[in-house]
Amino acid sequence: MSDYTPPKVWTWESENGGEFASTNRPTAGATHDAELPRGKHPLQLHSLATPNGVKVTVMLEELLALGHAGAEYDAYVIDIRKGDQFGSGFVDINPNSKIPALVDHSTPTPTRVFESGAILMYLAEKFGEFLPKDGAARAETLSWLFWQMGSAPYLGGGFGHFYAYAPMKIEYCIDRFAMETKRQLDVLDQRLADNEYLAGPDYSIADMAVWPWYGVLTQGKLYSAGEFLDVESYKNVRRWTEQIAARDAVKRGRMVNRIHGEPSEQLHERHDASDFDTKTQDKV
């Protein structure tokens, strides 16, 4: 038990420890001047291959796989451990200083889009793919998309933080968020028992949003918490996870803006489809 008593008014006096302590602060806005690079394509993505970043690169690669040449994009790394998200150029396109952020230069005035769910919707509507246009199917897809947006903070900032990144292990916090994470996995498992994909029979932006978090979790690759959460017991989520992981566009999307892990699975910047050919040759 802790003997901590919250003060009447909280003040920020020092870093609170943990892996991201040097970049955490209670204020918004830029901390330094940093101009963003600009590539040759209308779509400019500034991101990192975290689960939220992977959602968007998977979507873009899926659109390209369908033949949408207008979905060609340049992707640049925003290293959140170094505080790149607080550079003036990035803050201009996302005042919330979170990845990913997209700028579409194909519009009369460049369009900025931030928040991963908003980017998925923007691209789905721009290209007419992976989101039904109306009716119950559209409502179901959006419901699961926003389920992810509301649920993932419990998995990431809750369970993930206290299980993997906090400077000390606090039993209450880990238990609290492990319970909620397992409840969410059960929600998904029950849904996927009778549906091939989250919104029904068709692959959609709902799957692209949920998979980088909960699919990767059930693969044991998120926070190395697979055994702890007994992810093997969620058989329907596992089936869905492996089905999506086998998609070529998903394999490519996972590589983009990845700067950690196996070098052959990293593609720091993406400017052309041929960038993946170089990585494939590296594996041979």
C-alpha positions as CSV (number, residue, x, y, z in Angstrom):
1,M,0.0,0.0,0.0
2,S,1.2,3.5,-0.7
3,D,1.1,6.4,1.8
4,Y,0.9,9.0,-1.0
5,T,-1.7,11.7,-0.4
6,P,-2.5,13.8,-3.5
7,P,-1.8,17.6,-3.0
8,K,-4.6,20.0,-3.3
9,V,-3.2,21.3,-6.6
10,W,-0.9,19.1,-8.7
11,T,2.4,20.7,-9.9
12,W,5.0,19.3,-12.3
13,E,8.3,19.4,-10.4
14,S,10.4,16.6,-11.9
15,E,10.4,13.7,-14.3
16,N,8.4,10.8,-13.0
17,G,10.6,8.1,-14.3
18,G,10.0,5.5,-17.0
19,E,11.1,5.1,-20.6
20,F,9.4,8.2,-21.9
21,A,10.1,10.5,-18.9
22,S,12.3,12.8,-20.8
23,T,9.6,13.7,-23.3
24,N,6.6,13.8,-21.0
25,R,5.4,17.2,-19.9
26,P,2.0,18.8,-18.9
27,T,2.0,21.5,-21.6
28,A,1.4,21.5,-25.4
29,G,3.1,23.2,-28.3
30,A,6.5,23.1,-29.9
31,T,9.7,22.9,-27.9
32,H,12.1,23.5,-30.8
33,D,12.2,24.5,-34.4
34,A,12.2,21.6,-36.9
35,E,11.0,21.8,-40.5
36,L,9.4,18.6,-41.8
37,P,10.9,17.0,-44.9
38,R,8.7,16.9,-48.1
39,G,8.8,14.1,-50.6
40,K,7.5,13.8,-54.2
41,H,4.0,12.4,-53.5
42,P,0.8,14.3,-52.6
43,L,0.4,12.2,-49.4
44,Q,3.0,12.9,-46.8
45,L,3.1,10.8,-43.7
46,H,5.0,11.6,-40.5
47,S,4.9,8.6,-38.2
48,L,6.5,5.7,-36.4
49,A,5.7,2.0,-36.5
50,T,3.9,1.9,-33.2
51,P,0.4,0.2,-33.4
52,N,-1.2,3.6,-34.2
53,G,1.3,4.3,-36.9
54,V,1.0,0.8,-38.5
55,K,-2.7,1.3,-38.9
56,V,-2.1,4.0,-41.5
57,T,0.8,2.4,-43.4
58,V,-1.2,-0.8,-43.7
59,M,-4.2,1.2,-45.1
60,L,-2.0,3.0,-47.7
61,E,-0.4,-0.3,-48.7
62,E,-3.8,-1.9,-49.1
63,L,-5.0,0.9,-51.3
64,L,-1.9,0.6,-53.5
65,A,-2.5,-3.1,-53.7
66,L,-5.9,-2.4,-55.1
67,G,-4.4,-0.2,-57.8
68,H,-5.0,3.3,-56.4
69,A,-2.0,5.2,-57.7
70,G,-3.1,8.3,-55.8
71,A,-2.3,6.5,-52.6
72,E,1.4,6.6,-53.3
73,Y,3.1,8.3,-50.3
74,D,6.3,9.4,-48.6
75,A,6.7,8.3,-45.0
76,Y,9.1,9.9,-42.6
77,V,10.1,8.9,-39.1
78,I,9.0,10.9,-36.0
79,D,11.1,9.4,-33.2
80,I,9.0,9.9,-30.1
81,R,11.7,8.9,-27.8
82,K,13.8,11.8,-29.0
83,G,10.9,14.3,-28.9
84,D,10.5,14.8,-32.6
85,Q,6.8,15.1,-32.0
86,F,7.4,18.5,-30.4
87,G,9.2,20.0,-33.4
88,S,7.5,23.1,-34.8
89,G,6.8,21.5,-38.2
90,F,5.1,18.4,-36.7
91,V,3.1,20.5,-34.2
92,D,1.8,22.5,-37.2
93,I,0.2,19.4,-38.6
94,N,-0.8,17.8,-35.2
95,P,-1.2,20.2,-32.3
96,N,-1.6,17.2,-30.0
97,S,2.0,16.0,-30.8
98,K,1.1,12.4,-31.4
99,I,1.9,10.2,-34.3
100,P,0.7,9.6,-37.0
101,A,-0.1,12.7,-38.9
102,L,-0.8,13.0,-42.6
103,V,-0.8,16.0,-45.1
104,D,-2.7,15.6,-48.4
105,H,-1.3,18.0,-50.9
106,S,-3.7,16.9,-53.7
107,T,-6.4,19.3,-52.3
108,P,-6.5,23.0,-53.3
109,T,-5.2,23.9,-49.9
110,P,-3.1,21.1,-48.2
111,T,-5.2,19.1,-45.8
112,R,-3.8,18.0,-42.5
113,V,-5.3,14.9,-40.8
114,F,-4.3,13.7,-37.4
115,E,-5.5,10.9,-35.1
116,S,-5.1,7.5,-36.6
117,G,-8.9,6.7,-36.8
118,A,-9.5,10.0,-38.6
119,I,-6.8,9.3,-41.1
120,L,-8.3,5.8,-41.8
121,M,-11.7,7.4,-42.4
122,Y,-10.2,10.2,-44.5
123,L,-8.4,7.7,-46.8
124,A,-11.4,5.3,-46.9
125,E,-13.7,8.1,-48.1
126,K,-11.1,9.6,-50.4
127,F,-10.5,6.4,-52.3
128,G,-13.9,4.7,-51.7
129,E,-12.5,1.5,-50.1
130,F,-12.7,-0.5,-46.9
131,L,-15.7,1.5,-45.5
132,P,-19.3,0.9,-46.6
133,K,-20.9,4.0,-47.9
134,D,-24.2,3.8,-45.9
135,G,-26.5,1.6,-43.9
136,A,-25.9,-0.9,-41.2
137,A,-22.6,-2.1,-42.6
138,R,-21.2,1.4,-42.4
139,A,-22.5,1.8,-38.8
140,E,-21.0,-1.6,-37.8
141,T,-17.6,-0.7,-39.3
142,L,-17.5,2.7,-37.6
143,S,-18.6,1.2,-34.3
144,W,-15.7,-1.2,-34.2
145,L,-13.3,1.5,-35.4
146,F,-14.3,3.8,-32.5
147,W,-14.3,0.8,-30.2
148,Q,-10.6,0.6,-30.8
149,M,-10.0,4.3,-30.4
150,G,-11.7,4.2,-27.0
151,S,-10.4,0.8,-25.8
152,A,-6.7,0.9,-26.8
153,P,-5.7,3.5,-24.2
154,Y,-6.5,0.9,-21.5
155,L,-4.2,-1.5,-23.3
156,G,-1.4,1.0,-24.2
157,G,-1.3,3.7,-21.6
158,G,-2.8,1.5,-19.0
159,F,-1.6,-2.1,-19.2
160,G,1.4,-1.5,-21.4
161,H,2.7,1.4,-19.4
162,F,2.5,-0.3,-16.0
163,Y,3.5,-3.8,-17.2
164,A,6.5,-2.8,-19.5
165,Y,7.5,0.9,-19.0
166,A,6.8,2.1,-15.5
167,P,9.8,2.6,-13.3
168,M,8.3,0.3,-10.7
169,K,5.9,-2.7,-10.8
170,I,2.6,-1.8,-9.0
171,E,0.4,-4.8,-8.5
172,Y,-2.8,-2.9,-8.3
173,C,-2.2,-1.1,-11.6
174,I,-1.1,-4.2,-13.5
175,D,-4.0,-6.2,-12.1
176,R,-6.5,-3.4,-13.0
177,F,-5.4,-3.0,-16.6
178,A,-4.7,-6.7,-17.2
179,M,-8.3,-7.4,-16.2
180,E,-9.6,-4.8,-18.6
181,T,-7.3,-5.9,-21.4
182,K,-8.5,-9.5,-21.1
183,R,-12.1,-8.3,-21.0
184,Q,-11.5,-6.5,-24.3
185,L,-9.9,-9.6,-25.8
186,D,-13.0,-11.5,-24.8
187,V,-15.2,-8.9,-26.5
188,L,-13.2,-9.5,-29.7
189,D,-13.1,-13.3,-29.4
190,Q,-16.9,-13.5,-29.0
191,R,-17.4,-11.2,-32.0
192,L,-15.0,-13.1,-34.2
193,A,-16.6,-16.4,-33.3
194,D,-19.4,-15.7,-35.8
195,N,-17.8,-13.2,-38.1
196,E,-14.8,-13.5,-40.4
197,Y,-13.8,-9.9,-39.8
198,L,-14.9,-7.4,-37.2
199,A,-17.6,-5.6,-39.1
200,G,-18.8,-8.8,-40.8
201,P,-17.8,-10.7,-43.9
202,D,-15.6,-7.9,-45.4
203,Y,-12.1,-6.7,-44.4
204,S,-12.3,-3.0,-43.4
205,I,-10.7,-0.1,-41.6
206,A,-12.0,-1.6,-38.4
207,D,-9.7,-4.6,-38.8
208,M,-6.8,-2.3,-39.8
209,A,-7.3,-0.3,-36.6
210,V,-7.7,-3.2,-34.2
211,W,-5.1,-5.6,-35.6
212,P,-1.9,-3.6,-34.8
213,W,-2.9,-3.6,-31.1
214,Y,-4.8,-6.7,-30.3
215,G,-3.7,-8.9,-33.1
216,V,0.0,-8.2,-32.4
217,L,-0.7,-8.7,-28.7
218,T,-2.1,-12.2,-29.4
219,Q,1.1,-12.9,-31.4
220,G,3.1,-12.3,-28.2
221,K,4.9,-9.3,-29.9
222,L,3.3,-6.5,-27.9
223,Y,5.0,-5.8,-24.5
224,S,6.1,-9.5,-24.5
225,A,2.9,-10.1,-22.5
226,G,1.4,-13.0,-24.4
227,E,2.0,-15.7,-21.7
228,F,1.0,-13.3,-18.9
229,L,-2.4,-12.6,-20.6
230,D,-2.9,-16.2,-21.8
231,V,-3.5,-14.9,-25.3
232,E,-3.5,-18.5,-26.7
233,S,-6.9,-19.0,-25.1
234,Y,-8.5,-16.5,-27.5
235,K,-8.8,-18.9,-30.4
236,N,-11.0,-16.7,-32.6
237,V,-8.8,-13.7,-32.2
238,R,-5.8,-15.9,-33.0
239,R,-7.5,-17.1,-36.2
240,W,-8.3,-13.5,-37.3
241,T,-4.8,-12.3,-36.3
242,E,-3.0,-14.9,-38.5
243,Q,-5.4,-14.3,-41.4
244,I,-4.6,-10.6,-41.5
245,A,-0.9,-11.0,-40.8
246,A,-0.6,-13.1,-44.0
247,R,-1.7,-10.2,-46.2
248,D,1.1,-8.8,-48.3
249,A,0.0,-5.2,-47.7
250,V,0.0,-5.8,-43.9
251,K,3.6,-7.2,-44.1
252,R,4.7,-4.1,-46.0
253,G,2.8,-1.7,-43.8
254,R,4.4,-3.1,-40.6
255,M,7.9,-2.4,-42.0
256,V,7.4,1.3,-42.8
257,N,8.9,3.7,-40.2
258,R,10.1,0.8,-38.1
259,I,13.4,1.8,-36.4
260,H,13.7,-1.0,-33.8
261,G,13.9,-4.8,-33.9
262,E,15.1,-7.1,-36.7
263,P,17.0,-4.9,-39.3
264,S,15.5,-6.8,-42.2
265,E,12.0,-5.8,-41.0
266,Q,12.8,-2.1,-40.8
267,L,12.1,0.5,-43.5
268,H,12.9,3.8,-41.9
269,E,11.5,5.9,-44.8
270,R,9.3,4.9,-47.6
271,H,9.2,6.8,-50.9
272,D,8.4,4.2,-53.5
273,A,7.3,0.6,-53.8
274,S,10.8,-0.3,-54.9
275,D,12.0,0.5,-51.4
276,F,10.6,-2.9,-50.3
277,D,12.5,-4.7,-53.0
278,T,15.8,-3.6,-51.4
279,K,14.6,-5.1,-48.0
280,T,13.6,-8.3,-49.7
281,Q,17.0,-8.6,-51.3
282,D,18.6,-8.1,-47.8
283,K,16.7,-11.2,-46.6
284,V,18.0,-13.4,-49.4
